Amino acid sequence: MSSSTSNNTKAAKPYNKLDITVKVDGSIISLKIDRGDEQYIRSGATELNRVLGLYRQRYGDGATSEIELLRYTALHFASIVEEARIKAEDQALNARLATLKEKLEMALYPHPAE
């Protein structure tokens, strides 16, 4: 590969990047992201603000620090991610079991050729 081709490949990548700003808990966060991720980042920031607001309403009595509220919010999202991971693993396992069952049935009960 020539160096000019290599440079063209490297030059193309920044066009897929996008500089955005989102507001989380009143603070502005600037990010450089892949263009395809913009919707997820923006909706994620919106959901983060919503959930943080719910925890602030529930526990924001002054006895709970902002750090604790952020921890509750992080745990909330971590549990959602973990639940999705386990469900995905279960679905993959069920698909593999179904394939194995089909192969086993074919081996045990072969269908006569017509």
N, CA, C and O atoms as CSV, one atom per row, in Angstrom:
chain,resi,resn,atom,element,x,y,z
A,1,MET,N,N,0.864,-1.180,0.000
A,1,MET,CA,C,0.000,0.000,0.000
A,1,MET,C,C,0.898,1.227,0.000
A,1,MET,O,O,1.838,1.300,0.792
A,2,SER,N,N,0.634,2.168,-0.851
A,2,SER,CA,C,1.463,3.361,-0.911
A,2,SER,C,C,1.117,4.298,0.225
A,2,SER,O,O,0.042,4.207,0.818
A,3,SER,N,N,2.031,5.195,0.520
A,3,SER,CA,C,1.784,6.125,1.622
A,3,SER,C,C,0.651,7.083,1.296
A,3,SER,O,O,-0.051,7.532,2.203
A,4,SER,N,N,0.454,7.408,0.020
A,4,SER,CA,C,-0.657,8.302,-0.319
A,4,SER,C,C,-2.003,7.620,-0.085
A,4,SER,O,O,-2.959,8.261,0.351
A,5,THR,N,N,-2.077,6.316,-0.376
A,5,THR,CA,C,-3.307,5.578,-0.111
A,5,THR,C,C,-3.550,5.498,1.380
A,5,THR,O,O,-4.676,5.671,1.849
A,6,SER,N,N,-2.499,5.239,2.114
A,6,SER,CA,C,-2.605,5.156,3.567
A,6,SER,C,C,-3.067,6.490,4.144
A,6,SER,O,O,-3.904,6.518,5.046
A,7,ASN,N,N,-2.534,7.584,3.635
A,7,ASN,CA,C,-2.938,8.901,4.128
A,7,ASN,C,C,-4.390,9.200,3.782
A,7,ASN,O,O,-5.101,9.810,4.580
A,8,ASN,N,N,-4.840,8.778,2.599
A,8,ASN,CA,C,-6.230,8.999,2.214
A,8,ASN,C,C,-7.172,8.239,3.132
A,8,ASN,O,O,-8.237,8.741,3.490
A,9,THR,N,N,-6.785,7.035,3.510
A,9,THR,CA,C,-7.610,6.235,4.416
A,9,THR,C,C,-7.706,6.923,5.762
A,9,THR,O,O,-8.787,7.014,6.342
A,10,LYS,N,N,-6.598,7.399,6.253
A,10,LYS,CA,C,-6.600,8.089,7.544
A,10,LYS,C,C,-7.389,9.391,7.466
A,10,LYS,O,O,-8.069,9.765,8.422
A,11,ALA,N,N,-7.303,10.076,6.341
A,11,ALA,CA,C,-7.998,11.351,6.197
A,11,ALA,C,C,-9.511,11.147,6.141
A,11,ALA,O,O,-10.267,12.040,6.523
A,12,ALA,N,N,-9.959,9.988,5.671
A,12,ALA,CA,C,-11.394,9.751,5.537
A,12,ALA,C,C,-12.070,9.552,6.893
A,12,ALA,O,O,-13.251,9.865,7.043
A,13,LYS,N,N,-11.344,9.042,7.868
A,13,LYS,CA,C,-11.952,8.733,9.148
A,13,LYS,C,C,-12.540,9.943,9.872
A,13,LYS,O,O,-13.632,9.823,10.427
A,14,PRO,N,N,-11.876,11.108,9.899
A,14,PRO,CA,C,-12.470,12.233,10.632
A,14,PRO,C,C,-13.833,12.659,10.112
A,14,PRO,O,O,-14.611,13.256,10.858
A,15,TYR,N,N,-14.143,12.372,8.860
A,15,TYR,CA,C,-15.441,12.748,8.316
A,15,TYR,C,C,-16.565,11.943,8.939
A,15,TYR,O,O,-17.728,12.339,8.869
A,16,ASN,N,N,-16.227,10.821,9.546
A,16,ASN,CA,C,-17.229,10.016,10.228
A,16,ASN,C,C,-17.429,10.467,11.663
A,16,ASN,O,O,-18.301,9.952,12.362
A,17,LYS,N,N,-16.632,11.419,12.105
A,17,LYS,CA,C,-16.702,11.914,13.470
A,17,LYS,C,C,-17.564,13.172,13.526
A,17,LYS,O,O,-17.710,13.895,12.541
A,18,LEU,N,N,-18.121,13.407,14.692
A,18,LEU,CA,C,-18.988,14.550,14.893
A,18,LEU,C,C,-18.711,15.117,16.279
A,18,LEU,O,O,-18.635,14.366,17.251
A,19,ASP,N,N,-18.560,16.427,16.377
A,19,ASP,CA,C,-18.415,17.090,17.669
A,19,ASP,C,C,-19.805,17.486,18.150
A,19,ASP,O,O,-20.529,18.207,17.464
A,20,ILE,N,N,-20.167,17.005,19.339
A,20,ILE,CA,C,-21.472,17.355,19.897
A,20,ILE,C,C,-21.290,17.802,21.338
A,20,ILE,O,O,-20.263,17.546,21.967
A,21,THR,N,N,-22.303,18.468,21.834
A,21,THR,CA,C,-22.362,18.800,23.258
A,21,THR,C,C,-23.706,18.317,23.782
A,21,THR,O,O,-24.736,18.442,23.118
A,22,VAL,N,N,-23.669,17.770,24.974
A,22,VAL,CA,C,-24.890,17.355,25.661
A,22,VAL,C,C,-24.827,17.917,27.068
A,22,VAL,O,O,-23.752,18.187,27.603
A,23,LYS,N,N,-25.984,18.085,27.647
A,23,LYS,CA,C,-26.061,18.594,29.008
A,23,LYS,C,C,-26.485,17.456,29.926
A,23,LYS,O,O,-27.533,16.841,29.728
A,24,VAL,N,N,-25.663,17.185,30.929
A,24,VAL,CA,C,-25.948,16.151,31.910
A,24,VAL,C,C,-25.885,16.780,33.289
A,24,VAL,O,O,-24.841,17.273,33.717
A,25,ASP,N,N,-27.021,16.756,33.980
A,25,ASP,CA,C,-27.106,17.305,35.327
A,25,ASP,C,C,-26.636,18.754,35.380
A,25,ASP,O,O,-25.988,19.173,36.339
A,26,GLY,N,N,-26.966,19.505,34.351
A,26,GLY,CA,C,-26.625,20.918,34.313
A,26,GLY,C,C,-25.235,21.222,33.794
A,26,GLY,O,O,-24.905,22.389,33.584
A,27,SER,N,N,-24.418,20.217,33.582
A,27,SER,CA,C,-23.063,20.417,33.059
A,27,SER,C,C,-23.029,20.064,31.582
A,27,SER,O,O,-23.629,19.082,31.146
A,28,ILE,N,N,-22.321,20.877,30.829
A,28,ILE,CA,C,-22.186,20.626,29.398
A,28,ILE,C,C,-20.983,19.714,29.176
A,28,ILE,O,O,-19.897,19.947,29.706
A,29,ILE,N,N,-21.204,18.674,28.383
A,29,ILE,CA,C,-20.154,17.721,28.044
A,29,ILE,C,C,-19.946,17.782,26.537
A,29,ILE,O,O,-20.893,17.621,25.768
A,30,SER,N,N,-18.715,18.015,26.118
A,30,SER,CA,C,-18.361,18.029,24.700
A,30,SER,C,C,-17.730,16.699,24.348
A,30,SER,O,O,-16.854,16.202,25.056
A,31,LEU,N,N,-18.186,16.130,23.244
A,31,LEU,CA,C,-17.712,14.814,22.821
A,31,LEU,C,C,-17.422,14.800,21.333
A,31,LEU,O,O,-18.046,15.526,20.560
A,32,LYS,N,N,-16.464,13.963,20.936
A,32,LYS,CA,C,-16.246,13.655,19.525
A,32,LYS,C,C,-16.672,12.205,19.368
A,32,LYS,O,O,-16.088,11.302,19.966
A,33,ILE,N,N,-17.693,11.998,18.559
A,33,ILE,CA,C,-18.296,10.666,18.443
A,33,ILE,C,C,-18.419,10.271,16.979
A,33,ILE,O,O,-18.278,11.101,16.081
A,34,ASP,N,N,-18.686,8.983,16.755
A,34,ASP,CA,C,-19.045,8.532,15.412
A,34,ASP,C,C,-20.431,9.082,15.094
A,34,ASP,O,O,-21.304,9.111,15.961
A,35,ARG,N,N,-20.631,9.510,13.875
A,35,ARG,CA,C,-21.916,10.091,13.476
A,35,ARG,C,C,-23.085,9.160,13.777
A,35,ARG,O,O,-24.156,9.615,14.177
A,36,GLY,N,N,-22.888,7.886,13.590
A,36,GLY,CA,C,-23.958,6.929,13.818
A,36,GLY,C,C,-24.363,6.787,15.274
A,36,GLY,O,O,-25.415,6.224,15.573
A,37,ASP,N,N,-23.542,7.290,16.177
A,37,ASP,CA,C,-23.829,7.178,17.610
A,37,ASP,C,C,-24.556,8.391,18.187
A,37,ASP,O,O,-24.934,8.385,19.358
A,38,GLU,N,N,-24.752,9.419,17.385
A,38,GLU,CA,C,-25.327,10.659,17.911
A,38,GLU,C,C,-26.684,10.439,18.582
A,38,GLU,O,O,-26.907,10.918,19.693
A,39,GLN,N,N,-27.567,9.736,17.933
A,39,GLN,CA,C,-28.908,9.509,18.486
A,39,GLN,C,C,-28.812,8.813,19.842
A,39,GLN,O,O,-29.527,9.166,20.779
A,40,TYR,N,N,-27.916,7.815,19.941
A,40,TYR,CA,C,-27.783,7.070,21.192
A,40,TYR,C,C,-27.219,7.938,22.308
A,40,TYR,O,O,-27.663,7.852,23.453
A,41,ILE,N,N,-26.248,8.766,21.977
A,41,ILE,CA,C,-25.634,9.643,22.979
A,41,ILE,C,C,-26.658,10.668,23.461
A,41,ILE,O,O,-26.799,10.891,24.663
A,42,ARG,N,N,-27.362,11.282,22.535
A,42,ARG,CA,C,-28.334,12.314,22.927
A,42,ARG,C,C,-29.501,11.713,23.732
A,42,ARG,O,O,-29.908,12.278,24.747
A,43,SER,N,N,-30.029,10.587,23.286
A,43,SER,CA,C,-31.126,9.981,24.047
A,43,SER,C,C,-30.618,9.426,25.375
A,43,SER,O,O,-31.348,9.421,26.367
A,44,GLY,N,N,-29.369,8.960,25.397
A,44,GLY,CA,C,-28.777,8.500,26.649
A,44,GLY,C,C,-28.641,9.623,27.653
A,44,GLY,O,O,-28.913,9.436,28.838
A,45,ALA,N,N,-28.224,10.784,27.193
A,45,ALA,CA,C,-28.102,11.947,28.080
A,45,ALA,C,C,-29.477,12.361,28.612
A,45,ALA,O,O,-29.617,12.707,29.785
A,46,THR,N,N,-30.477,12.322,27.749
A,46,THR,CA,C,-31.844,12.654,28.176
A,46,THR,C,C,-32.331,11.679,29.240
A,46,THR,O,O,-32.903,12.089,30.250
A,47,GLU,N,N,-32.103,10.391,29.011
A,47,GLU,CA,C,-32.536,9.374,29.967
A,47,GLU,C,C,-31.749,9.482,31.273
A,47,GLU,O,O,-32.310,9.313,32.356
A,48,LEU,N,N,-30.472,9.758,31.170
A,48,LEU,CA,C,-29.652,9.943,32.366
A,48,LEU,C,C,-30.180,11.098,33.212
A,48,LEU,O,O,-30.296,10.972,34.431
A,49,ASN,N,N,-30.494,12.204,32.581
A,49,ASN,CA,C,-31.060,13.348,33.306
A,49,ASN,C,C,-32.401,12.999,33.946
A,49,ASN,O,O,-32.686,13.415,35.069
A,50,ARG,N,N,-33.221,12.236,33.230
A,50,ARG,CA,C,-34.522,11.848,33.757
A,50,ARG,C,C,-34.382,10.963,34.999
A,50,ARG,O,O,-35.026,11.208,36.019
A,51,VAL,N,N,-33.541,9.942,34.903
A,51,VAL,CA,C,-33.371,9.018,36.024
A,51,VAL,C,C,-32.699,9.715,37.204
A,51,VAL,O,O,-33.082,9.497,38.354
A,52,LEU,N,N,-31.716,10.539,36.930
A,52,LEU,CA,C,-31.071,11.292,38.000
A,52,LEU,C,C,-32.085,12.190,38.704
A,52,LEU,O,O,-32.048,12.340,39.926
A,53,GLY,N,N,-32.986,12.783,37.929
A,53,GLY,CA,C,-34.053,13.596,38.522
A,53,GLY,C,C,-34.973,12.785,39.417
A,53,GLY,O,O,-35.402,13.254,40.471
A,54,LEU,N,N,-35.275,11.553,38.989
A,54,LEU,CA,C,-36.118,10.677,39.818
A,54,LEU,C,C,-35.430,10.337,41.137
A,54,LEU,O,O,-36.053,10.376,42.198
A,55,TYR,N,N,-34.150,10.005,41.065
A,55,TYR,CA,C,-33.416,9.705,42.299
A,55,TYR,C,C,-33.276,10.951,43.172
A,55,TYR,O,O,-33.313,10.861,44.399
A,56,ARG,N,N,-33.116,12.098,42.545
A,56,ARG,CA,C,-33.016,13.351,43.308
A,56,ARG,C,C,-34.337,13.629,44.039
A,56,ARG,O,O,-34.333,14.079,45.185
A,57,GLN,N,N,-35.480,13.354,43.362
A,57,GLN,CA,C,-36.782,13.531,44.020
A,57,GLN,C,C,-36.938,12.574,45.185
A,57,GLN,O,O,-37.438,12.952,46.245
A,58,ARG,N,N,-36.511,11.341,44.990
A,58,ARG,CA,C,-36.691,10.311,46.008
A,58,ARG,C,C,-35.739,10.498,47.194
A,58,ARG,O,O,-36.144,10.364,48.349
A,59,TYR,N,N,-34.474,10.808,46.901
A,59,TYR,CA,C,-33.466,10.834,47.955
A,59,TYR,C,C,-32.830,12.208,48.168
A,59,TYR,O,O,-31.910,12.341,48.975
A,60,GLY,N,N,-33.301,13.213,47.465
A,60,GLY,CA,C,-32.669,14.521,47.543
A,60,GLY,C,C,-33.097,15.352,48.733
A,60,GLY,O,O,-33.436,16.527,48.591
A,61,ASP,N,N,-33.080,14.748,49.893
A,61,ASP,CA,C,-33.530,15.420,51.107
A,61,ASP,C,C,-32.410,16.166,51.813
A,61,ASP,O,O,-32.600,16.683,52.914
A,62,GLY,N,N,-31.252,16.224,51.189
A,62,GLY,CA,C,-30.119,16.886,51.827
A,62,GLY,C,C,-29.213,15.915,52.545
A,62,GLY,O,O,-28.030,16.197,52.735
A,63,ALA,N,N,-29.750,14.764,52.953
A,63,ALA,CA,C,-28.933,13.761,53.634
A,63,ALA,C,C,-28.162,12.916,52.620
A,63,ALA,O,O,-27.185,12.258,52.977
A,64,THR,N,N,-28.597,12.933,51.362
A,64,THR,CA,C,-27.945,12.150,50.320
A,64,THR,C,C,-27.101,13.078,49.460
A,64,THR,O,O,-27.602,14.067,48.924
A,65,SER,N,N,-25.827,12.757,49.332
A,65,SER,CA,C,-24.921,13.616,48.562
A,65,SER,C,C,-25.153,13.438,47.064
A,65,SER,O,O,-25.765,12.465,46.624
A,66,GLU,N,N,-24.654,14.391,46.301
A,66,GLU,CA,C,-24.750,14.309,44.843
A,66,GLU,C,C,-24.000,13.084,44.323
A,66,GLU,O,O,-24.430,12.446,43.362
A,67,ILE,N,N,-22.887,12.764,44.959
A,67,ILE,CA,C,-22.124,11.583,44.560
A,67,ILE,C,C,-22.964,10.319,44.762
A,67,ILE,O,O,-22.964,9.432,43.909
A,68,GLU,N,N,-23.666,10.235,45.868
A,68,GLU,CA,C,-24.525,9.070,46.112
A,68,GLU,C,C,-25.645,8.990,45.079
A,68,GLU,O,O,-25.977,7.903,44.605
A,69,LEU,N,N,-26.222,10.126,44.731
A,69,LEU,CA,C,-27.262,10.131,43.706
A,69,LEU,C,C,-26.714,9.636,42.367
A,69,LEU,O,O,-27.383,8.891,41.652
A,70,LEU,N,N,-25.496,10.054,42.038
A,70,LEU,CA,C,-24.863,9.582,40.806
A,70,LEU,C,C,-24.573,8.089,40.878
A,70,LEU,O,O,-24.684,7.383,39.876
A,71,ARG,N,N,-24.200,7.606,42.063
A,71,ARG,CA,C,-23.969,6.167,42.227
A,71,ARG,C,C,-25.262,5.378,42.027
A,71,ARG,O,O,-25.261,4.341,41.365
A,72,TYR,N,N,-26.360,5.866,42.596
A,72,TYR,CA,C,-27.649,5.200,42.409
A,72,TYR,C,C,-28.007,5.155,40.926
A,72,TYR,O,O,-28.477,4.136,40.419
A,73,THR,N,N,-27.781,6.262,40.245
A,73,THR,CA,C,-28.100,6.349,38.823
A,73,THR,C,C,-27.215,5.399,38.015
A,73,THR,O,O,-27.698,4.710,37.117
A,74,ALA,N,N,-25.928,5.364,38.333
A,74,ALA,CA,C,-25.008,4.453,37.635
A,74,ALA,C,C,-25.427,3.006,37.864
A,74,ALA,O,O,-25.421,2.204,36.930
A,75,LEU,N,N,-25.786,2.670,39.088
A,75,LEU,CA,C,-26.222,1.305,39.390
A,75,LEU,C,C,-27.500,0.960,38.632
A,75,LEU,O,O,-27.660,-0.162,38.151
A,76,HIS,N,N,-28.399,1.919,38.527
A,76,HIS,CA,C,-29.639,1.731,37.767
A,76,HIS,C,C,-29.318,1.310,36.331
A,76,HIS,O,O,-29.854,0.319,35.835
A,77,PHE,N,N,-28.442,2.066,35.670
A,77,PHE,CA,C,-28.106,1.765,34.282
A,77,PHE,C,C,-27.267,0.501,34.157
A,77,PHE,O,O,-27.422,-0.248,33.192
A,78,ALA,N,N,-26.388,0.254,35.111
A,78,ALA,CA,C,-25.584,-0.973,35.082
A,78,ALA,C,C,-26.479,-2.202,35.191
A,78,ALA,O,O,-26.222,-3.215,34.541
A,79,SER,N,N,-27.521,-2.121,36.001
A,79,SER,CA,C,-28.428,-3.268,36.137
A,79,SER,C,C,-29.213,-3.497,34.852
A,79,SER,O,O,-29.493,-4.645,34.505
A,80,ILE,N,N,-29.570,-2.447,34.148
A,80,ILE,CA,C,-30.263,-2.581,32.862
A,80,ILE,C,C,-29.350,-3.253,31.832
A,80,ILE,O,O,-29.778,-4.139,31.092
A,81,VAL,N,N,-28.098,-2.824,31.796
A,81,VAL,CA,C,-27.133,-3.419,30.867
A,81,VAL,C,C,-26.924,-4.894,31.195
A,81,VAL,O,O,-26.886,-5.733,30.295
A,82,GLU,N,N,-26.790,-5.210,32.478
A,82,GLU,CA,C,-26.578,-6.601,32.886
A,82,GLU,C,C,-27.782,-7.467,32.535
A,82,GLU,O,O,-27.621,-8.593,32.064
A,83,GLU,N,N,-28.973,-6.953,32.759
A,83,GLU,CA,C,-30.178,-7.706,32.408
A,83,GLU,C,C,-30.226,-7.981,30.902
A,83,GLU,O,O,-30.563,-9.088,30.482
A,84,ALA,N,N,-29.889,-6.971,30.092
A,84,ALA,CA,C,-29.886,-7.147,28.636
A,84,ALA,C,C,-28.828,-8.162,28.213
A,84,ALA,O,O,-29.062,-8.962,27.307
A,85,ARG,N,N,-27.659,-8.133,28.867
A,85,ARG,CA,C,-26.595,-9.083,28.543
A,85,ARG,C,C,-27.042,-10.509,28.836
A,85,ARG,O,O,-26.823,-11.411,28.027
A,86,ILE,N,N,-27.663,-10.712,29.982
A,86,ILE,CA,C,-28.118,-12.055,30.368
A,86,ILE,C,C,-29.210,-12.540,29.421
A,86,ILE,O,O,-29.210,-13.704,29.021
A,87,LYS,N,N,-30.142,-11.658,29.059
A,87,LYS,CA,C,-31.197,-12.043,28.114
A,87,LYS,C,C,-30.611,-12.412,26.755
A,87,LYS,O,O,-31.066,-13.366,26.124
A,88,ALA,N,N,-29.602,-11.662,26.297
A,88,ALA,CA,C,-28.967,-11.965,25.015
A,88,ALA,C,C,-28.263,-13.315,25.072
A,88,ALA,O,O,-28.321,-14.096,24.122
A,89,GLU,N,N,-27.601,-13.583,26.192
A,89,GLU,CA,C,-26.954,-14.886,26.359
A,89,GLU,C,C,-27.991,-16.006,26.352
A,89,GLU,O,O,-27.776,-17.051,25.739
A,90,ASP,N,N,-29.111,-15.789,27.033
A,90,ASP,CA,C,-30.179,-16.787,27.071
A,90,ASP,C,C,-30.732,-17.045,25.669
A,90,ASP,O,O,-30.965,-18.194,25.293
A,91,GLN,N,N,-30.939,-15.983,24.903
A,91,GLN,CA,C,-31.455,-16.138,23.543
A,91,GLN,C,C,-30.472,-16.908,22.675
A,91,GLN,O,O,-30.877,-17.768,21.892
A,92,ALA,N,N,-29.187,-16.609,22.807
A,92,ALA,CA,C,-28.171,-17.312,22.025
A,92,ALA,C,C,-28.135,-18.782,22.427
A,92,ALA,O,O,-28.032,-19.662,21.572
A,93,LEU,N,N,-28.221,-19.045,23.726
A,93,LEU,CA,C,-28.215,-20.425,24.199
A,93,LEU,C,C,-29.453,-21.176,23.706
A,93,LEU,O,O,-29.351,-22.326,23.279
A,94,ASN,N,N,-30.618,-20.533,23.763
A,94,ASN,CA,C,-31.848,-21.174,23.276
A,94,ASN,C,C,-31.761,-21.496,21.791
A,94,ASN,O,O,-32.232,-22.548,21.358
A,95,ALA,N,N,-31.166,-20.607,21.011
A,95,ALA,CA,C,-31.001,-20.862,19.579
A,95,ALA,C,C,-30.068,-22.045,19.354
A,95,ALA,O,O,-30.335,-22.891,18.500
A,96,ARG,N,N,-28.988,-22.111,20.105
A,96,ARG,CA,C,-28.057,-23.242,19.977
A,96,ARG,C,C,-28.718,-24.556,20.398
A,96,ARG,O,O,-28.503,-25.594,19.773
A,97,LEU,N,N,-29.522,-24.502,21.464
A,97,LEU,CA,C,-30.227,-25.704,21.914
A,97,LEU,C,C,-31.244,-26.176,20.879
A,97,LEU,O,O,-31.389,-27.378,20.656
A,98,ALA,N,N,-31.939,-25.252,20.255
A,98,ALA,CA,C,-32.918,-25.622,19.224
A,98,ALA,C,C,-32.215,-26.292,18.045
A,98,ALA,O,O,-32.712,-27.281,17.507
A,99,THR,N,N,-31.064,-25.759,17.642
A,99,THR,CA,C,-30.299,-26.358,16.549
A,99,THR,C,C,-29.827,-27.755,16.934
A,99,THR,O,O,-29.904,-28.688,16.134
A,100,LEU,N,N,-29.340,-27.892,18.157
A,100,LEU,CA,C,-28.880,-29.193,18.647
A,100,LEU,C,C,-30.031,-30.195,18.695
A,100,LEU,O,O,-29.859,-31.361,18.340
A,101,LYS,N,N,-31.204,-29.738,19.135
A,101,LYS,CA,C,-32.380,-30.618,19.198
A,101,LYS,C,C,-32.760,-31.104,17.801
A,101,LYS,O,O,-33.067,-32.281,17.616
A,102,GLU,N,N,-32.741,-30.202,16.818
A,102,GLU,CA,C,-33.057,-30.583,15.441
A,102,GLU,C,C,-32.077,-31.631,14.927
A,102,GLU,O,O,-32.484,-32.619,14.317
A,103,LYS,N,N,-30.796,-31.417,15.172
A,103,LYS,CA,C,-29.783,-32.367,14.713
A,103,LYS,C,C,-29.942,-33.716,15.412
A,103,LYS,O,O,-29.796,-34.767,14.787
A,104,LEU,N,N,-30.237,-33.680,16.689
A,104,LEU,CA,C,-30.435,-34.913,17.449
A,104,LEU,C,C,-31.652,-35.681,16.940
A,104,LEU,O,O,-31.598,-36.901,16.787
A,105,GLU,N,N,-32.743,-34.971,16.681
A,105,GLU,CA,C,-33.945,-35.619,16.153
A,105,GLU,C,C,-33.684,-36.221,14.777
A,105,GLU,O,O,-34.188,-37.299,14.461
A,106,MET,N,N,-32.899,-35.530,13.962
A,106,MET,CA,C,-32.568,-36.055,12.627
A,106,MET,C,C,-31.722,-37.319,12.756
A,106,MET,O,O,-31.874,-38.256,11.972
A,107,ALA,N,N,-30.833,-37.344,13.743
A,107,ALA,CA,C,-29.974,-38.512,13.934
A,107,ALA,C,C,-30.763,-39.686,14.521
A,107,ALA,O,O,-30.544,-40.833,14.131
A,108,LEU,N,N,-31.656,-39.414,15.433
A,108,LEU,CA,C,-32.403,-40.466,16.086
A,108,LEU,C,C,-33.589,-40.964,15.269
A,108,LEU,O,O,-33.929,-42.147,15.292
A,109,TYR,N,N,-34.204,-40.044,14.555
A,109,TYR,CA,C,-35.415,-40.392,13.803
A,109,TYR,C,C,-35.255,-39.935,12.360
A,109,TYR,O,O,-35.897,-38.976,11.931
A,110,PRO,N,N,-34.408,-40.615,11.623
A,110,PRO,CA,C,-34.196,-40.167,10.238
A,110,PRO,C,C,-35.478,-40.306,9.409
A,110,PRO,O,O,-36.236,-41.265,9.556
A,111,HIS,N,N,-35.689,-39.344,8.558
A,111,HIS,CA,C,-36.860,-39.349,7.677
A,111,HIS,C,C,-36.513,-40.157,6.434
A,111,HIS,O,O,-35.478,-39.908,5.817
A,112,PRO,N,N,-37.345,-41.111,6.053
A,112,PRO,CA,C,-37.055,-41.892,4.850
A,112,PRO,C,C,-37.145,-41.001,3.609
A,112,PRO,O,O,-38.006,-40.128,3.501
A,113,ALA,N,N,-36.241,-41.250,2.696
A,113,ALA,CA,C,-36.240,-40.487,1.439
A,113,ALA,C,C,-37.435,-40.910,0.603
A,113,ALA,O,O,-37.754,-42.096,0.524
A,114,GLU,N,N,-38.087,-39.958,-0.011
A,114,GLU,CA,C,-39.256,-40.293,-0.831
A,114,GLU,C,C,-38.885,-40.398,-2.271
A,114,GLU,O,O,-39.742,-40.673,-3.111
